[in-house]
């Protein structure tokens, strides 16, 4: 029985993990936090006090693609502060698309991270 969402994990080179950590903290607004002392290098990033994104360095000899070509499309986050978020995206030169959810008026911002993974930020209709 599933009782909720835990986290998602992105893997790649140490250089890519550093780029993703900076992107998800500086641009998206997650916070770097505590991570158990695993043998591998990585980061845990938090939203609302929960670790929602794990960044893990690939093992020696492990090949990983740097651009998503499978079924994964995007991850979505519930957000507040649309104006500040759009300023941060603009300040970092991140191109994004705005959409509205029919009937609810919820506002969505869509863009990609440095590895090509899709991100959706959802804001309440009151921030439309």
Backbone as CSV, one residue per row, in Angstrom:
resi,resn,N_x,N_y,N_z,CA_x,CA_y,CA_z,C_x,C_y,C_z
1,UNK,0.834,-1.175,0.000,0.000,0.000,0.000,0.888,1.251,0.000
2,UNK,0.720,2.100,-0.957,1.465,3.360,-1.034,0.731,4.399,-0.195
3,UNK,1.483,5.137,0.618,0.873,6.143,1.478,1.318,7.558,1.134
4,UNK,2.225,7.707,0.167,2.646,9.043,-0.224,3.899,9.004,-1.082
5,UNK,4.280,10.154,-1.549,5.470,10.308,-2.375,6.671,10.514,-1.455
6,UNK,7.787,9.873,-1.769,8.992,10.028,-0.968,9.973,10.983,-1.637
7,UNK,10.598,10.575,-2.746,11.598,11.408,-3.422,11.848,10.854,-4.817
8,UNK,12.576,11.605,-5.606,13.102,11.081,-6.862,14.604,11.291,-6.859
9,UNK,15.304,10.498,-7.673,16.762,10.478,-7.656,17.285,10.738,-9.061
10,UNK,18.229,11.641,-9.168,18.919,11.898,-10.426,20.366,11.472,-10.247
11,UNK,20.911,10.774,-11.259,22.279,10.270,-11.190,23.090,10.787,-12.365
12,UNK,24.352,10.990,-12.128,25.250,11.432,-13.183,26.644,11.660,-12.632
13,UNK,27.463,12.306,-13.441,28.837,12.606,-13.031,28.835,13.601,-11.868
14,UNK,29.950,13.674,-11.159,30.064,14.633,-10.049,29.865,16.058,-10.555
15,UNK,30.429,16.351,-11.724,30.257,17.688,-12.310,28.779,17.996,-12.535
16,UNK,28.042,17.037,-13.078,26.612,17.242,-13.307,25.869,17.373,-11.983
17,UNK,26.241,16.593,-10.971,25.585,16.697,-9.662,25.775,18.087,-9.071
18,UNK,26.968,18.668,-9.251,27.222,20.031,-8.767,26.345,21.038,-9.515
19,UNK,26.226,20.868,-10.831,25.373,21.757,-11.629,23.917,21.637,-11.194
20,UNK,23.456,20.406,-10.998,22.063,20.190,-10.596,21.794,20.716,-9.195
21,UNK,22.740,20.523,-8.259,22.566,21.065,-6.914,22.400,22.577,-6.963
22,UNK,23.271,23.233,-7.701,23.180,24.690,-7.816,21.861,25.105,-8.467
23,UNK,21.464,24.417,-9.518,20.233,24.760,-10.222,19.010,24.584,-9.316
24,UNK,18.920,23.435,-8.671,17.732,23.160,-7.857,17.682,23.996,-6.583
25,UNK,18.821,24.476,-6.082,18.792,25.349,-4.911,18.667,26.817,-5.316
26,UNK,19.481,27.270,-6.254,19.498,28.684,-6.636,18.317,29.090,-7.505
27,UNK,17.871,28.202,-8.384,16.816,28.547,-9.341,15.461,28.026,-8.884
28,UNK,15.372,26.744,-8.592,14.081,26.140,-8.234,13.672,26.500,-6.808
29,UNK,14.629,26.587,-5.892,14.305,26.988,-4.531,14.303,25.870,-3.505
30,UNK,14.813,24.687,-3.859,14.965,23.633,-2.858,16.136,23.988,-1.945
31,UNK,16.219,23.316,-0.786,17.302,23.585,0.152,18.145,22.323,0.320
32,UNK,19.467,22.491,0.254,20.365,21.365,0.524,20.295,21.065,2.018
33,UNK,20.318,19.768,2.359,20.214,19.402,3.766,20.939,18.121,4.084
34,UNK,20.643,17.595,5.242,21.294,16.389,5.751,21.130,15.213,4.794
35,UNK,22.208,14.428,4.687,22.228,13.211,3.873,23.001,12.158,4.647
36,UNK,22.476,10.946,4.739,23.227,9.895,5.434,24.607,9.717,4.815
37,UNK,25.551,9.180,5.576,26.933,9.031,5.082,27.100,7.821,4.150
38,UNK,26.453,7.882,3.001,26.591,6.825,2.003,28.022,6.806,1.469
39,UNK,28.417,5.685,0.871,29.751,5.568,0.285,29.872,6.447,-0.959
40,UNK,28.770,6.708,-1.629,28.794,7.519,-2.854,28.624,9.000,-2.530
41,UNK,29.078,9.845,-3.451,28.936,11.299,-3.346,27.523,11.699,-3.755
42,UNK,26.969,12.712,-3.100,25.671,13.202,-3.519,25.095,14.233,-2.571
43,UNK,23.864,14.623,-2.862,23.139,15.618,-2.078,21.698,15.162,-1.884
44,UNK,21.109,15.594,-0.784,19.666,15.495,-0.605,19.150,16.926,-0.561
45,UNK,18.118,17.194,-1.365,17.516,18.515,-1.420,16.098,18.443,-0.859
46,UNK,15.744,19.474,-0.118,14.519,19.472,0.669,13.527,20.549,0.227
47,UNK,12.243,20.237,0.450,11.131,21.190,0.289,10.191,20.956,1.459
48,UNK,9.852,22.013,2.169,8.937,21.867,3.293,9.422,20.888,4.347
49,UNK,10.732,20.814,4.553,11.282,19.938,5.567,11.414,18.477,5.168
50,UNK,11.106,18.145,3.920,11.192,16.762,3.439,12.218,16.667,2.320
51,UNK,12.986,15.574,2.323,13.933,15.344,1.229,13.143,14.829,0.026
52,UNK,13.094,15.626,-1.028,12.288,15.278,-2.201,13.132,14.956,-3.423
53,UNK,14.396,15.383,-3.419,15.277,15.131,-4.556,16.629,14.652,-4.044
54,UNK,17.038,13.484,-4.518,18.358,12.947,-4.197,19.217,13.041,-5.447
55,UNK,20.415,13.559,-5.302,21.385,13.649,-6.392,22.523,12.703,-6.045
56,UNK,22.818,11.761,-6.936,23.822,10.737,-6.654,24.813,10.624,-7.795
57,UNK,26.098,10.613,-7.439,27.145,10.435,-8.449,27.117,8.991,-8.953
58,UNK,27.308,8.843,-10.264,27.380,7.502,-10.837,28.603,6.771,-10.302
59,UNK,28.501,5.471,-10.240,29.614,4.638,-9.786,30.685,4.578,-10.877
60,UNK,31.933,4.312,-10.514,32.983,4.174,-11.535,32.587,3.119,-12.580
61,UNK,32.698,3.493,-13.847,32.354,2.586,-14.934,30.881,2.541,-15.280
62,UNK,30.040,3.210,-14.493,28.601,3.231,-14.761,28.303,4.325,-15.777
63,UNK,27.671,3.964,-16.865,27.326,4.947,-17.900,25.904,5.438,-17.675
64,UNK,25.716,6.729,-17.729,24.391,7.337,-17.613,24.251,8.393,-18.690
65,UNK,23.087,8.446,-19.305,22.813,9.485,-20.296,22.642,10.821,-19.583
66,UNK,22.992,11.897,-20.249,22.799,13.214,-19.652,21.536,13.893,-20.160
67,UNK,20.834,13.267,-21.083,19.571,13.832,-21.559,18.502,12.753,-21.518
68,UNK,17.354,13.114,-21.010,16.262,12.172,-20.828,15.645,11.821,-22.173
69,UNK,15.576,10.533,-22.486,14.956,10.096,-23.741,13.964,8.976,-23.493
70,UNK,13.648,8.691,-22.224,12.727,7.609,-21.890,11.339,8.175,-21.607
71,UNK,10.586,7.529,-20.749,9.210,7.944,-20.486,9.088,9.061,-19.464
72,UNK,10.131,9.333,-18.684,10.057,10.404,-17.690,9.881,11.736,-18.399
73,UNK,8.885,12.503,-17.996,8.638,13.793,-18.619,9.015,14.945,-17.689
74,UNK,8.469,14.946,-16.480,8.771,16.035,-15.569,8.400,15.674,-14.135
75,UNK,8.898,16.475,-13.222,8.510,16.420,-11.823,7.796,17.729,-11.529
76,UNK,6.794,17.685,-10.657,6.027,18.887,-10.338,6.121,19.193,-8.846
77,UNK,6.217,20.481,-8.538,6.261,20.940,-7.153,5.129,21.932,-6.901
78,UNK,4.506,21.853,-5.726,3.550,22.874,-5.294,4.368,24.048,-4.795
79,UNK,3.967,25.257,-5.194,4.792,26.428,-4.892,3.956,27.610,-4.414
80,UNK,4.656,28.587,-3.899,4.106,29.898,-3.564,5.158,30.916,-3.982
81,UNK,4.726,32.140,-4.263,5.671,33.192,-4.642,6.007,33.204,-6.113
82,UNK,4.982,33.236,-6.941,5.205,33.169,-8.392,6.079,34.309,-8.911
83,UNK,5.805,35.538,-8.492,6.564,36.689,-9.005,8.056,36.533,-8.697
84,UNK,8.387,36.153,-7.464,9.791,35.965,-7.079,10.411,34.820,-7.867
85,UNK,9.649,33.760,-8.075,10.157,32.609,-8.833,10.459,33.013,-10.270
86,UNK,9.567,33.765,-10.890,9.801,34.198,-12.268,11.000,35.134,-12.344
87,UNK,11.210,35.963,-11.336,12.407,36.825,-11.300,13.671,35.966,-11.221
88,UNK,13.651,34.934,-10.359,14.813,34.046,-10.232,15.108,33.338,-11.544
89,UNK,14.064,32.842,-12.210,14.253,32.183,-13.496,14.881,33.153,-14.502
90,UNK,14.364,34.357,-14.567,14.892,35.364,-15.491,16.333,35.733,-15.143
91,UNK,16.618,35.917,-13.859,17.979,36.264,-13.418,18.996,35.197,-13.811
92,UNK,18.554,33.932,-13.871,19.447,32.824,-14.232,19.352,32.449,-15.709
93,UNK,18.594,33.229,-16.490,18.491,32.985,-17.925,17.765,31.700,-18.280
94,UNK,16.836,31.271,-17.429,16.099,30.030,-17.659,14.819,30.340,-18.439
95,UNK,14.720,29.778,-19.635,13.503,29.939,-20.435,12.422,29.042,-19.855
96,UNK,11.200,29.556,-19.783,10.092,28.780,-19.244,8.805,29.117,-19.983
97,UNK,7.850,28.227,-19.822,6.531,28.391,-20.434,5.494,28.455,-19.327
98,UNK,4.498,29.338,-19.480,3.425,29.494,-18.500,2.158,28.860,-19.061
99,UNK,1.451,28.123,-18.212,0.177,27.523,-18.602,-0.795,27.666,-17.439
100,UNK,-2.074,27.538,-17.749,-3.119,27.553,-16.718,-3.900,26.256,-16.787
101,UNK,-4.250,25.749,-15.618,-5.066,24.542,-15.547,-6.526,24.962,-15.752
102,UNK,-7.216,24.371,-16.754,-8.627,24.709,-16.971,-9.457,24.446,-15.707
103,UNK,-10.420,25.284,-15.485,-11.357,25.231,-14.360,-10.762,25.675,-13.037
104,UNK,-9.550,25.253,-12.688,-8.982,25.622,-11.379,-8.234,26.945,-11.425
105,UNK,-7.722,27.329,-12.596,-6.947,28.561,-12.720,-5.535,28.444,-12.181
106,UNK,-5.148,27.268,-11.711,-3.792,27.062,-11.215,-2.796,27.461,-12.305
107,UNK,-1.703,28.128,-11.913,-0.679,28.577,-12.857,0.507,27.630,-12.787
108,UNK,1.008,27.233,-13.966,2.126,26.307,-14.056,3.264,26.951,-14.833
109,UNK,4.484,26.772,-14.329,5.687,27.184,-15.050,6.437,25.916,-15.425
110,UNK,6.784,25.782,-16.702,7.486,24.602,-17.201,8.857,24.996,-17.736
111,UNK,9.893,24.220,-17.374,11.246,24.439,-17.878,12.045,23.166,-17.659
112,UNK,13.321,23.179,-18.047,14.162,21.993,-17.867,15.393,22.326,-17.037
113,UNK,15.922,21.294,-16.390,17.152,21.460,-15.615,18.360,21.265,-16.534
114,UNK,19.590,21.443,-16.033,20.770,21.307,-16.887,20.959,19.933,-17.522
115,UNK,20.298,18.899,-17.004,20.401,17.557,-17.587,19.262,17.270,-18.562
116,UNK,18.334,18.223,-18.723,17.222,18.034,-19.647,15.957,17.481,-19.024
117,UNK,15.927,17.308,-17.694,14.732,16.824,-17.014,13.696,17.932,-16.910
118,UNK,12.439,17.596,-17.144,11.371,18.577,-17.061,10.985,18.907,-15.634
119,UNK,10.665,20.180,-15.408,10.227,20.667,-14.103,8.943,21.460,-14.309
120,UNK,7.985,21.242,-13.419,6.723,21.988,-13.410,6.573,22.594,-12.034
121,UNK,6.390,23.900,-11.955,6.124,24.574,-10.701,4.675,25.037,-10.713
122,UNK,3.913,24.628,-9.718,2.481,24.925,-9.646,2.188,25.986,-8.590
123,UNK,1.454,27.016,-9.008,1.073,28.104,-8.127,-0.443,28.195,-8.057
124,UNK,-0.979,28.592,-6.918,-2.432,28.703,-6.802,-2.982,29.785,-7.739
125,UNK,-4.247,29.634,-8.085,-4.906,30.591,-8.986,-4.790,32.019,-8.458
126,UNK,-4.748,32.184,-7.142,-4.669,33.525,-6.557,-3.375,34.247,-6.940
127,UNK,-2.368,33.505,-7.440,-1.122,34.125,-7.881,-1.093,34.304,-9.398
128,UNK,-2.241,34.101,-10.044,-2.325,34.188,-11.482,-2.272,35.588,-11.983
